[in-house]
Amino acid sequence: MTEAWQQALSRVPELLAAHVQISVSALALAMLICLPLAIWAARSPRVAAVTLTIASLIQTIPGLALLALFYPLLLGVSALIGDGISAFGFLPALLALTLYALLPILRNAVTGLTGVDPAAQEAADGLGMTGSQKLYYVEAPLAAPTIMAGIRTAAVWTIGAATLSTTVGQPSLGDLIFAGLQTQNWTLVLAGCLFSAALAISVDLLLGLIERGIRERRRIWAWAGLAMIAAGLLVATLPLMIARDNIVVIGAKGFSEQYILARLIGSRLEEAGYAVRYRDGLGSAVVYQALSEGDVDVYVDYSGTIWTNQMQRSDNLPKAEMLEAIAQWSSHSHGVKMLGALGFENTYAFAVRPEDARAKSLRTLDDLARVSSDFNFGTDVEFLERPEWQMVRDAYPIRFKNARSFSPTFMYPALVSGEVDVISAFSSDGRIAANGLVVLADPKGAVPAYEAILLLAPARAGDQKFVAAINPLIDAITVDNMREANYMVDREGDKKTPRQAARWLNEKLRE
């Protein structure tokens, strides 16, 4: 078995347990909401029309968007009531997945209850049954197979959509899929997809056994299905029940450098005796908020990101002054400790193909502005909505013919293949030199400095053992070493995993 498969499979038990936990919780909550609501709707056509319309509208919202919407919503609720409601991880994922599971359960339950044979209902009335007795002894048993079919559909949908909960900090098998897509490690993608599909198929088969037992009035089948589901839940969630002390949660955004640095930090902390978990693929706003609330203990960010996104600053200061201002603001506003800069910068850098640079005399962003109306622009999924893009447009009259967003993994191939003509590259990315790309100068200093900085959660700021374990990383990583480590993960052929690249980088630091 290759090291890539070993590393992928080593993460499966914990991620599978978290995936089962969030999927089952969402499905159970959806059933608690839908079944009483379906009884009401079955007796009132107006209620049925309203509830089914609302459930259908919710279903039209993409799952990823639904997850993303709950993050700012919960932040606002927490700020309004002054309570410690976490907008990170389990709660936003639970609420979004619950809403996503409503439609199939509600629709099938209403269909099943309204489709009960009128003769059976008349017979129940003739026997003098009350409404609750008729529901329990007649309507529910006859409608149960249809209701179970809806639950089966909701279960499969929920298990599939739960892979997206990675984006709001809830661990799931999606962690493997997102990390694999960003680093083009198809072993991780395959592992995540296989175990997610196996989980969905297994649950569907067991629910199908329960449905058949109810339909054919064979209770032994229904109880067998329930027993196997209960046993599966127990086995799948065992990793979450094992108590572990000194667990450290390391956050990472969704690109190779972040995965590598997270594993580098993790290796240092493991040597110090801490157990480590990773929360990969997080957005800039999500990960900083999670750090300030203690849901993440440590992660690497960039000075320009904090400066523009969190502090809402649009002015440019010298690097040392900017770092000092960030350290003071983070500490006073959120209790976050900036341990220091790692020693390299990873700023946004506009890159073009060398033949275009020669043919059109492109050396600076002023030159790019001159030809921008003929150029297609490729960027990562965040840049077009970030303040830095507005700062660049304010400084230079750039108006591209078209703009497209890519995963960072696919942005460079898009430029090399000619799909786009210029990209918002990252200055520490080894693929710039590997592809011979030309980085355009920013003579007006529109883009702020992007020093890689190590940030600690408030609860870890005073942990001397914790600080001592990772403090040697400060001012220790050169941009050349970071580029090489990044390229190990991003290059075609002979790819390394982020853990292998982190191991190489760690050895370089100790030379």
C-alpha positions in Angstrom: 0.0 0.0 0.0 1.4 3.4 -1.0 2.0 6.1 1.6 -0.7 8.2 0.0 -3.3 5.5 0.7 -2.0 4.9 4.2 -2.4 8.5 5.0 -5.8 8.7 3.5 -7.1 5.6 5.3 -5.6 6.7 8.6 -7.9 9.7 8.5 -11.0 7.8 7.5 -12.2 6.5 11.0 -12.4 9.9 12.6 -13.8 11.6 9.5 -16.3 8.8 9.0 -17.4 9.1 12.6 -17.9 12.8 12.3 -19.7 12.3 8.9 -22.1 9.8 10.5 -22.7 12.0 13.5 -23.7 15.1 11.4 -25.7 13.1 8.9 -27.8 11.1 11.4 -28.3 14.2 13.6 -29.7 16.2 10.6 -31.8 13.3 9.4 -33.3 12.8 12.9 -34.0 16.5 13.3 -35.7 16.6 9.9 -37.9 13.7 10.8 -38.9 15.3 14.1 -39.9 18.4 12.2 -41.6 16.7 9.2 -43.6 14.0 10.7 -45.8 16.1 13.0 -46.0 18.8 10.2 -47.1 16.1 7.7 -50.0 15.0 9.9 -51.2 18.6 10.1 -50.7 19.1 6.4 -52.5 15.9 5.5 -55.6 17.3 7.2 -55.3 20.8 5.8 -54.7 21.4 2.0 -53.7 25.0 2.7 -51.0 24.0 5.2 -49.9 21.3 2.8 -49.5 23.8 0.0 -47.6 26.3 2.1 -45.2 23.8 3.7 -44.4 21.9 0.5 -43.8 25.1 -1.3 -41.4 26.3 1.3 -39.6 22.9 1.4 -39.3 23.0 -2.4 -37.9 26.5 -2.4 -35.2 25.4 0.2 -34.3 22.5 -2.0 -33.5 24.9 -4.9 -30.7 26.5 -2.9 -27.4 24.7 -3.6 -26.2 22.8 -0.6 -22.9 24.7 -0.4 -24.7 28.1 -0.5 -27.1 26.9 2.2 -24.2 26.0 4.4 -22.5 29.3 3.8 -25.6 31.3 4.6 -25.8 29.9 8.1 -22.4 31.1 9.1 -23.1 34.9 9.0 -26.6 34.2 10.3 -25.4 32.4 13.4 -22.7 35.1 13.9 -25.4 37.7 13.9 -27.6 35.8 16.3 -24.6 35.3 18.7 -23.8 39.0 18.6 -27.5 39.9 19.1 -28.2 37.8 22.1 -24.6 37.9 23.5 -24.5 34.1 23.8 -21.7 31.7 22.9 -23.4 30.2 19.9 -20.8 28.8 17.6 -21.1 29.7 13.9 -18.3 27.2 13.2 -18.6 23.5 12.7 -21.5 21.3 13.9 -24.3 23.8 14.4 -24.4 25.5 10.9 -23.9 22.2 9.2 -26.7 20.6 11.2 -29.2 23.4 10.4 -28.3 23.5 6.7 -28.5 19.7 6.2 -31.7 19.5 8.2 -33.4 22.0 5.9 -32.0 20.1 2.9 -33.6 16.8 4.1 -37.1 18.3 4.7 -38.6 18.0 1.2 -38.5 14.2 0.5 -39.6 13.3 4.0 -42.4 15.9 4.1 -43.7 15.2 0.6 -43.7 11.4 1.0 -45.4 11.7 4.4 -48.1 14.0 3.1 -48.6 11.8 0.1 -48.8 8.6 2.1 -51.2 10.0 4.7 -53.5 11.6 2.1 -53.4 8.5 0.0 -54.9 6.1 2.6 -57.8 4.1 1.2 -61.0 6.0 2.0 -62.7 2.7 2.8 -60.2 2.0 5.5 -60.8 5.4 7.0 -64.6 4.9 6.9 -64.2 1.6 8.6 -62.2 3.2 11.4 -64.8 5.9 11.7 -67.5 3.2 11.9 -65.6 1.5 14.8 -65.8 4.8 16.6 -62.0 5.4 16.6 -60.8 8.8 17.7 -58.5 10.9 15.4 -55.4 9.8 17.2 -56.5 6.1 17.3 -57.2 6.2 13.5 -53.8 7.7 12.9 -52.0 5.2 15.0 -53.8 2.0 14.0 -54.9 2.8 10.4 -53.3 5.7 8.6 -49.7 5.5 9.9 -49.3 1.7 9.2 -50.7 2.1 5.6 -48.7 5.2 4.9 -45.4 3.9 6.5 -43.9 2.4 3.3 -44.3 5.7 1.4 -42.9 7.6 4.4 -39.9 5.3 4.6 -39.2 5.8 0.9 -39.0 9.5 1.6 -36.7 8.9 4.6 -34.4 6.7 2.4 -34.2 9.5 -0.2 -33.4 12.1 2.5 -30.8 9.9 4.0 -28.9 9.5 0.7 -29.1 13.2 0.0 -28.0 14.2 3.5 -25.0 11.8 3.5 -23.9 13.2 0.1 -24.4 16.9 1.0 -22.6 16.4 4.3 -19.3 16.3 2.4 -19.8 20.0 1.9 -19.8 20.7 5.6 -16.0 20.9 5.5 -16.4 24.5 4.3 -17.9 25.6 7.6 -15.5 23.6 9.8 -17.5 20.5 10.4 -15.2 17.4 9.9 -16.5 15.0 7.3 -15.4 12.7 4.5 -15.5 15.9 2.5 -12.2 16.8 4.1 -10.5 14.2 2.0 -12.3 15.3 -1.2 -11.6 19.0 -0.8 -7.9 18.4 0.1 -7.5 16.0 -2.8 -9.0 18.4 -5.3 -6.9 21.3 -4.1 -3.6 19.3 -4.3 -4.6 17.0 -7.2 -4.1 14.1 -4.9 -6.7 11.7 -6.4 -6.1 9.1 -3.8 -7.7 11.4 -1.2 -10.6 12.2 -3.6 -11.2 8.5 -4.3 -11.0 7.6 -0.6 -13.5 10.3 0.3 -15.9 9.4 -2.5 -15.7 5.6 -1.9 -16.4 5.8 1.8 -19.2 8.4 1.4 -20.8 6.3 -1.3 -20.5 3.1 0.8 -22.1 4.8 3.8 -25.0 6.1 1.7 -25.6 2.7 0.1 -25.4 0.9 3.4 -27.9 3.2 5.1 -30.2 3.0 2.1 -30.2 -0.8 2.1 -30.8 -1.0 5.8 -33.7 1.5 5.6 -35.0 -0.5 2.7 -35.0 -3.6 4.9 -37.0 -1.7 7.5 -39.4 -0.4 4.8 -39.9 -3.9 3.5 -40.6 -5.3 6.9 -43.2 -2.6 7.5 -44.8 -3.1 4.1 -45.0 -6.9 4.3 -45.8 -6.8 8.1 -42.7 -8.8 9.0 -41.6 -7.1 12.2 -38.4 -9.2 12.5 -37.0 -7.6 9.3 -37.8 -4.1 10.6 -36.2 -4.8 14.0 -33.2 -6.4 12.3 -32.7 -3.3 10.1 -33.0 -1.0 13.2 -30.5 -3.2 15.2 -28.0 -3.1 12.3 -28.3 0.6 12.0 -27.8 1.0 15.8 -24.8 -1.3 15.7 -23.3 0.6 12.8 -23.8 3.9 14.5 -22.1 2.7 17.6 -19.1 1.3 15.7 -18.8 4.3 13.4 -18.9 6.8 16.2 -16.4 5.0 18.5 -13.5 7.3 17.4 -15.5 10.3 18.7 -16.1 8.6 22.1 -12.4 8.0 22.8 -11.3 10.7 25.2 -8.0 12.3 24.2 -6.2 15.0 26.2 -4.4 18.0 24.8 -6.1 17.9 21.5 -5.0 20.8 19.2 -7.1 21.9 16.3 -5.0 23.3 13.4 -6.9 25.3 10.8 -6.0 25.6 7.1 -7.4 27.4 4.1 -8.0 25.6 0.9 -4.7 25.6 -1.0 -1.5 23.5 -0.9 0.7 26.0 1.1 -1.9 26.0 3.9 -2.1 22.2 4.1 1.8 22.0 4.2 2.1 24.6 7.0 -0.7 23.0 9.0 1.2 19.7 8.9 4.5 21.4 9.7 2.9 23.0 12.8 1.2 19.7 13.6 4.5 17.7 13.6 6.1 20.2 16.0 3.1 19.9 18.4 3.0 16.1 18.2 6.6 16.1 19.2 5.6 18.1 22.2 3.0 15.6 23.2 -0.2 17.1 21.8 -2.8 15.2 19.8 -3.5 17.0 16.6 -6.6 17.4 14.4 -6.8 19.4 11.2 -9.6 21.6 9.9 -8.8 22.0 6.2 -10.5 24.0 3.4 -11.7 26.9 5.5 -12.4 30.4 4.1 -10.5 33.4 5.4 -13.3 34.9 7.4 -14.4 31.5 8.8 -11.0 30.4 10.0 -10.2 33.7 11.8 -13.5 33.8 13.5 -13.1 30.1 14.6 -9.7 31.0 16.0 -11.0 34.0 18.0 -13.8 31.7 19.4 -11.4 28.9 20.3 -12.7 26.4 17.8 -9.3 26.5 16.1 -6.1 26.7 18.2 -3.6 27.8 15.6 -3.2 28.6 11.9 -1.2 30.6 9.4 -2.7 33.7 7.9 -1.3 36.5 5.8 -0.8 40.1 6.9 -2.6 41.5 3.9 -5.6 39.3 4.5 -6.0 40.4 8.1 -5.3 44.0 7.1 -8.0 44.2 4.4 -10.6 41.6 5.4 -10.6 41.8 9.2 -9.4 45.3 9.9 -11.0 46.8 6.9 -7.9 48.9 6.2 -7.1 50.2 2.7 -3.9 52.1 3.4 -0.5 50.6 3.0 2.2 50.8 5.8 5.7 49.4 5.8 5.8 45.7 6.7 7.1 46.1 10.2 4.5 48.8 11.1 1.7 46.7 9.5 2.7 43.6 11.5 2.8 45.6 14.8 -0.6 47.1 14.0 -2.1 43.7 13.3 -0.6 42.2 16.5 -2.1 45.0 18.6 -5.5 44.9 16.9 -5.8 41.1 17.1 -4.9 41.1 20.7 -7.2 44.0 21.8 -10.2 43.1 19.6 -10.3 39.3 19.8 -7.6 38.1 22.2 -5.8 36.5 19.3 -2.0 36.4 19.7 0.2 36.9 16.7 3.3 34.8 17.5 5.2 36.4 14.6 6.0 36.2 10.9 7.4 32.9 9.4 9.9 34.7 7.2 8.3 34.7 3.8 5.7 36.6 1.9 2.9 35.1 -0.2 1.2 38.0 -1.9 -1.1 38.3 -4.9 1.0 38.5 -8.1 -0.4 39.0 -11.6 1.2 36.5 -13.9 1.2 36.1 -17.7 2.7 33.8 -20.2 6.2 34.7 -21.2 5.3 34.9 -24.9 2.6 37.5 -24.1 5.0 39.4 -21.9 7.4 39.7 -24.8 4.9 40.3 -27.6 3.0 43.0 -25.7 5.9 44.5 -23.6 4.3 43.6 -20.3 6.4 44.4 -17.3 4.0 46.2 -14.8 0.4 46.4 -14.0 0.3 49.7 -15.9 1.3 47.8 -19.0 -1.4 45.2 -18.2 -4.0 47.9 -18.0 -3.1 49.0 -21.5 -4.1 45.6 -23.0 -6.6 44.4 -20.3 -9.6 44.8 -22.6 -8.2 42.0 -24.8 -7.3 39.7 -21.9 -9.3 37.0 -20.0 -8.6 37.0 -16.3 -8.4 33.9 -14.2 -8.4 34.0 -10.4 -9.0 32.0 -7.3 -12.6 31.7 -6.0 -12.1 34.6 -3.4 -10.1 37.3 -5.2 -12.8 39.0 -7.2 -14.7 39.7 -3.9 -11.7 40.7 -1.9 -10.8 44.3 -1.1 -7.4 43.8 -2.8 -9.0 43.6 -6.2 -10.8 46.8 -5.6 -7.5 48.4 -4.5 -5.8 47.2 -7.7 -8.7 48.6 -9.9 -8.6 51.9 -8.0 -4.8 52.2 -8.7 -4.8 50.9 -12.3 -7.4 51.3 -15.1 -7.7 47.5 -15.5 -10.9 46.3 -17.3 -10.6 42.7 -18.4 -12.7 41.3 -21.3 -13.8 38.4 -19.0 -13.1 37.1 -15.5 -13.3 33.5 -14.4 -12.8 31.9 -11.0 -10.9 28.6 -10.5 -9.7 26.4 -7.8 -6.0 27.4 -7.3 -5.1 24.0 -8.5 -6.6 24.6 -11.9 -5.8 28.3 -12.3 -2.2 27.7 -13.5 -3.1 25.1 -16.1 -5.8 27.4 -17.4 -3.2 30.1 -18.0 -0.7 27.7 -19.6 -3.4 26.2 -21.9 -4.6 29.6 -23.0 -8.1 29.5 -21.4 -7.1 32.8 -19.7 -4.4 35.3 -20.3 -3.5 36.5 -16.8 -4.0 35.1 -13.4 -3.9 36.3 -9.8 -1.1 34.0 -8.8 0.6 33.5 -5.4 4.1 34.8 -5.1 5.4 31.7 -3.1 3.9 29.2 -5.6 6.6 27.1 -7.2 4.4 26.7 -10.4 5.3 30.3 -11.4 9.0 29.4 -12.1 8.2 25.9 -13.2 5.9 27.2 -16.0 8.2 30.2 -16.8 5.5 32.7 -16.0 6.2 36.4 -15.8 5.1 38.3 -12.7 4.1 41.9 -13.4 5.4 44.6 -11.0 3.1 46.7 -8.9 4.8 50.1 -9.0 2.0 51.9 -7.2 2.0 49.4 -4.3 -1.7 48.7 -4.6 -1.4 45.2 -3.1 -0.5 45.2 0.6 2.3 43.0 2.1 1.3 39.4 2.7 3.7 38.2 5.3 2.8 34.7 6.5 2.0 35.1 10.2 1.3 32.5 12.9 -1.8 33.2 15.0 -2.9 31.6 18.3 -6.3 31.3 19.9 -6.8 33.2 23.1 -6.7 30.0 25.2 -3.3 29.0 23.7 -1.6 32.4 24.0 -0.5 31.7 27.6 0.4 28.0 27.1 4.1 28.1 27.3 4.6 24.5 26.2 2.5 25.1 23.2 4.3 28.3 22.3 7.7 26.8 22.8 6.9 23.9 20.4 6.1 26.2 17.4 8.1 29.3 18.2 11.2 28.0 16.3 9.1 28.5 13.1 9.2 32.3 13.4 11.5 33.9 10.8 12.7 30.4 9.8 11.1 29.7 6.5 12.6 31.2 3.3 10.4 31.9 0.3 12.6 29.6 -1.8 12.1 26.7 0.6 8.3 27.4 0.7 8.2 27.5 -3.1 10.0 24.2 -3.3 7.7 22.6 -0.7 4.6 23.9 -2.6 5.9 22.6 -5.9 6.4 19.1 -4.4 2.6 19.0 -3.8 1.4 20.9 -6.9 3.6 19.5 -9.7 2.6 16.9 -12.2 4.2 13.5 -11.7 6.1 12.4 -8.6 3.7 14.4 -6.4 4.2 14.5 -2.7 1.5 14.7 0.0 1.3 17.8 2.2 2.6 15.7 5.0 5.7 14.6 3.0 6.3 18.2 1.9 6.0 19.4 5.5 8.5 16.7 6.6 11.0 17.9 3.9 10.5 21.5 5.1 11.0 20.5 8.7 14.3 18.9 7.8 15.4 22.0 6.0 14.6 24.1 9.1 16.8 21.9 11.2 19.8 21.8 8.9 
